[in-house]
């Protein structure tokens, strides 16, 4: 099980996030994850997704259900594909998208867009770094991510940010 501590500028509360992947076959898994908000002491997000990987296309597709404190029950579908920009594959161009609909299939929320990711192994001794720069098409906002071993900082041009520490 993967666990992390998360804090975001919007929530003003520390959240404990847990994720478990259950292998169905070599290219498909069931992913379960959820968050506990330490400020209110209850689960504020639960999700179950089935994801299938297409290694020959460097792509994946997932479908599932989510329950959030704000959005309530939603159905979700997402996909992502990536293309190497450099011969070593450390710089990649990624296209991803997601669409969530409410339980009546009425209200829809979409997000996605292009991004570049650059992985730098042994940036310093025992320190790996990944830089990500992208553009959220539906919100029309650029964003960035800096990841260093267990620490991740996300931010966008609208001033939203969050910090994650993988345990």
C-alpha positions as CSV (number, residue, x, y, z in Angstrom):
1,X,0.0,0.0,0.0
2,X,1.3,3.5,-0.9
3,X,0.6,6.2,1.6
4,X,1.3,9.9,1.6
5,X,0.7,13.1,3.6
6,X,-0.9,15.9,1.6
7,X,-1.4,19.6,2.2
8,X,-3.0,22.1,-0.1
9,X,-3.5,25.8,0.0
10,X,-7.2,25.4,-0.8
11,X,-8.0,22.9,2.0
12,X,-5.9,24.2,4.9
13,X,-5.9,20.7,6.3
14,X,-3.5,17.8,6.3
15,X,-4.8,14.8,4.5
16,X,-3.6,11.2,4.7
17,X,-3.9,9.5,1.4
18,X,-3.7,5.7,0.8
19,X,-3.6,3.8,-2.5
20,X,-3.6,0.0,-3.2
21,X,-3.3,-1.6,-6.6
22,X,-4.6,-5.2,-7.0
23,X,-3.3,-7.0,-10.1
24,X,-6.0,-8.5,-12.3
25,X,-3.7,-9.6,-15.1
26,X,-0.3,-8.4,-16.5
27,X,-1.8,-5.3,-18.1
28,X,-4.9,-4.6,-15.9
29,X,-5.3,-3.7,-12.2
30,X,-7.9,-2.4,-9.8
31,X,-6.8,0.7,-8.0
32,X,-8.4,1.7,-4.7
33,X,-7.5,4.9,-3.0
34,X,-8.9,7.3,-0.4
35,X,-8.1,10.3,1.8
36,X,-8.7,11.0,5.5
37,X,-9.0,14.7,6.4
38,X,-7.2,15.2,9.7
39,X,-9.0,18.4,10.4
40,X,-12.5,16.9,10.5
41,X,-11.5,13.3,11.1
42,X,-13.3,11.6,8.3
43,X,-12.8,10.2,4.8
44,X,-13.3,13.0,2.3
45,X,-12.5,11.0,-0.9
46,X,-12.8,7.3,-2.0
47,X,-12.2,5.9,-5.4
48,X,-12.2,2.5,-7.2
49,X,-10.8,2.4,-10.8
50,X,-9.9,-0.4,-13.2
51,X,-6.9,0.6,-15.3
52,X,-5.6,-1.1,-18.4
53,X,-2.2,-0.5,-19.8
54,X,-1.1,-0.6,-23.5
55,X,2.7,-0.8,-23.2
56,X,3.2,-0.8,-27.0
57,X,1.5,2.6,-27.1
58,X,2.9,3.9,-23.8
59,X,-0.8,4.5,-22.8
60,X,-3.4,3.6,-20.2
61,X,-7.2,3.9,-19.9
62,X,-9.2,3.8,-16.7
63,X,-12.8,3.7,-15.6
64,X,-14.4,3.7,-12.2
65,X,-16.3,5.5,-9.5
66,X,-15.4,8.2,-7.1
67,X,-17.0,9.6,-4.0
68,X,-15.9,13.0,-2.8
69,X,-17.0,15.4,0.0
70,X,-17.8,18.1,-2.5
71,X,-18.7,16.2,-5.7
72,X,-20.5,13.2,-4.1
73,X,-20.8,10.1,-6.3
74,X,-19.2,10.4,-9.7
75,X,-18.3,8.1,-12.6
76,X,-14.9,8.7,-14.1
77,X,-13.0,7.8,-17.3
78,X,-9.4,8.8,-17.9
79,X,-6.6,8.2,-20.4
80,X,-2.9,9.1,-20.9
81,X,-0.3,8.5,-23.5
82,X,3.3,9.6,-23.6
83,X,6.0,9.9,-26.3
84,X,9.7,10.1,-25.8
85,X,11.3,13.4,-26.9
86,X,14.9,12.3,-26.3
87,X,16.4,8.9,-27.3
88,X,17.0,8.0,-23.6
89,X,13.3,8.6,-22.8
90,X,14.0,10.9,-19.9
91,X,12.2,13.9,-21.6
92,X,8.7,12.9,-22.6
93,X,5.6,14.6,-24.1
94,X,2.4,13.5,-22.4
95,X,-1.2,13.9,-23.4
96,X,-3.8,13.1,-20.7
97,X,-7.5,13.7,-20.1
98,X,-10.2,12.8,-17.6
99,X,-14.0,13.2,-17.6
100,X,-16.2,12.9,-14.5
101,X,-20.0,12.7,-14.6
102,X,-22.5,12.7,-11.7
103,X,-24.6,9.7,-10.9
104,X,-27.5,11.0,-13.2
105,X,-25.0,11.5,-16.1
106,X,-26.0,15.1,-16.2
107,X,-23.2,17.3,-14.8
108,X,-19.8,16.7,-16.5
109,X,-16.4,18.0,-15.5
110,X,-13.4,17.5,-17.8
111,X,-9.8,18.2,-17.4
112,X,-6.6,17.4,-19.3
113,X,-4.0,18.6,-21.7
114,X,-0.4,18.4,-22.8
115,X,2.7,18.3,-20.6
116,X,6.4,17.8,-20.7
117,X,8.1,15.7,-18.1
118,X,11.9,15.6,-17.5
119,X,13.3,12.9,-15.2
120,X,16.8,13.6,-13.8
121,X,18.3,10.6,-12.1
122,X,21.1,11.2,-9.6
123,X,20.6,15.0,-9.8
124,X,22.8,14.8,-6.7
125,X,24.0,11.7,-4.9
126,X,20.9,9.6,-4.1
127,X,18.6,12.4,-5.3
128,X,16.2,11.9,-8.3
129,X,14.3,14.9,-9.6
130,X,11.3,15.1,-12.0
131,X,10.1,18.4,-13.5
132,X,6.7,18.7,-15.1
133,X,5.3,21.6,-17.1
134,X,1.8,21.5,-18.6
135,X,-1.3,23.3,-19.7
136,X,-4.7,22.5,-18.3
137,X,-6.9,23.0,-21.5
138,X,-10.3,23.2,-19.8
139,X,-9.3,25.6,-17.1
140,X,-6.9,27.4,-19.5
141,X,-4.1,27.5,-16.9
142,X,-0.4,26.5,-17.0
143,X,0.9,24.3,-14.2
144,X,4.1,22.8,-12.9
145,X,5.4,20.1,-10.7
146,X,8.7,19.5,-9.0
147,X,9.3,16.1,-7.5
148,X,12.4,15.2,-5.5
149,X,12.5,11.6,-4.2
150,X,9.5,11.6,-1.7
151,X,8.6,15.3,-1.9
152,X,6.2,16.7,-4.6
153,X,5.2,20.4,-5.0
154,X,2.4,21.2,-7.5
155,X,1.4,24.7,-8.5
156,X,-0.5,26.6,-11.2
157,X,-0.7,30.1,-12.5
158,X,-4.0,30.7,-10.6
159,X,-2.1,30.4,-7.4
160,X,-3.3,27.0,-6.4
161,X,-0.7,24.7,-4.9
162,X,-0.3,21.5,-2.9
163,X,2.5,19.6,-1.2
164,X,2.9,15.9,-0.9
165,X,5.2,13.6,1.0
166,X,5.2,9.9,0.1
167,X,5.8,7.8,3.2
